[in-house]
């Protein structure tokens, strides 16, 4: 577990942009199973989360089509919520950071850590925007 005072600014980066922080199993279940589209960001303290994932996700929200719900869990902080979120991203192995797009509770698009590492924020945003165009 990371100390909250260390991770709060990293969590707040998404929350201040309109993402709901999920901190319990029930929060995750309710968010993922909502009707419509839900973007789930599994946040992390790693460099690729700070350098490209969060900036890419934020860039993607400047698009004509957007998911109806945007939520986040923080790996290493919201442990139970993160574990529950990862159940919804199966068959993909646990990966932080990662990004999932759900439609009516079904995972329809997933970006694993190895698709984030070495990519620019713009590339991640473009990947998400294509998914938004298809599913939102």
N, C-alpha and C positions, 0 to 999 in steps of 0.2 A: 504494500500500500504506500502510495505517495502522500506526503502531507498536503492537506487541502490548501494551505497558504502558498505552496509551490505551484499547484495546478490550477488554482482559481483563475488567473489571467488567461490561461489556455482554454479553459471551459467557457469563460466569459466572452471570448472572441466569437464563438458561435452563438451563445445565448443572446448576446446583444444584437445579433443579426437576425433574430427571430426563431432560433432553434429552441425547442423545449428540452431541458435536461431531464433525462430519465434516470431515476435513482433507486428504483425498486423493480422487482419482478413484475408486479402488477402494472407499473407504469409502462414497461416494455410491452407486455401482452396487450394492453389497451391501445397503445400507439400503433403497433404493427398490424393489429386486426381491424383498424379503422377502415371504413369504406373509402375507396379512392387511392391516391398515391401517397406514399410516405418515404421520405429520404431519411435513412439512418446513417449517421456518421459515428463510427467507433473511433473516438479521439485517443490521442496518445501523447506522451511527453517526448517522443523521439524527434530527431531533427527533421525527418521527412514529413512529419505531421506539421511542424511549425513552418518549414521552408516551402512546402508545395501543397500538402493536402488541405490544410485549413484555408490558405489563400485561394486554392483552386475551387474549393467548395463555395467560398464566398463570391468568387467571380461568376460561378455558375448561376448564382441567384439573380444575376443581372440579365435575365433572359425572358422572352415573351411567355414561354410555357414553364411552369414550375410545379413541383409536387404540392399537393394540398396540405401536407403535413411535413414538417422538418424537425427531426429529433436527433439527440446525441446521447451517447453513454461514454464514460471516460474509463478506459482500461487502466487498471491499477488503482482506481479510486472508487468507482461504483461497481464493485466486484460482482455482486449478485445480479445487477442489471446487465452488466456486460456479458456474464455467463448466459443469461437468458437470451440476450440479443443474438449471441453466437449460435444458439439453437435454431434460430430462424434463418441463419445464413448457411446452414448445412446444405450441400455436402462440402462446402469450402472449409478448409481448416481454419482454426482461430488465427486471426491476423489483425494486428494493430499497427498503424491505423488501417482502416478499411471503410468502404462506403457501399451501402446497399440501397437499392430502390425497390420498393414493394408496391404492388398493385393489388388492392383488395386482399391483403394479407399474404400474397405470394411474391417471393423474390423473383424479380424480372431482370435485374442488372446488378452486377457486383464488381467492385474494384478492390482487388487484394493489395496488400502492402507491396508486393513485387511489381505491381502495375503503377505504384505511386513513386517508389524509389527511382531516382534518375530521370523522372519526368518533370516538366515545368508545370507551374500552376495553371498556365494557359492550356496545356495539353489535358490536364485533369478536368478543367472547366469545359473544354470542348467535348470530351468524352461524356460528361454528365449532360450537357446540353443536347447531345444526340439522343441520349436515353430519355430526357424530358420530352423531346419532340415525338418520340415513338410511343411513350406510355402515359404522358400527362395530358 
